[in-house]
Amino acid sequence: MRLGGFYGARNVAELDLVCQKLDSNGLSAIPAPPHIQNMTDDDCRHFGEKAKELDIVVGETGMWDNLLTDDKNLQENRIQQVRSLLQKAEKMRCRTVVTLVGSLADSNPPLAPHPGNYERKFRKSFREVVLRILDGFDFQFTKYSIEPWHNTFFISRRISMIL
């Protein structure tokens, strides 16, 4: 569950004000700054330390591009982006990095429907992507989350029987 609503901080200097807004609404979680990918490791650590000091949980960040694109160079670039996000999120003590599964659709948006998205081969391909993303990591704070969507193999068994 995503808590914190529209509250967030772009940098350490904004955390005190965000903390007041969160407290006035009984909340304690925010997303990571939208530019986390461009933050230095020290900036990520400092942001996480200040958030912890204020009892703010940095809940999530994510990468929403199609991880199952046919373009192998683009796919590799996106896998590396997620790996980088995971490393920065760990330094920030951000709880999770979220991605979508993606799609086999030629148009390349991650949520585009495609009949191949429901096949066992698609699941195996995505499994390989996940293994490449997580290879060699052993995080203490951050988890990798996959957001399920109806356009992939996460579809319920009953609905898939109708299709």
Summary of the structure (lengths in Angstrom):
residues: 163
radius of gyration: 17.6
end to end distance: 29.4
largest distance: 52.9
contacts: 475
relative contact order: 0.14
helix: 46%
strand: 12%
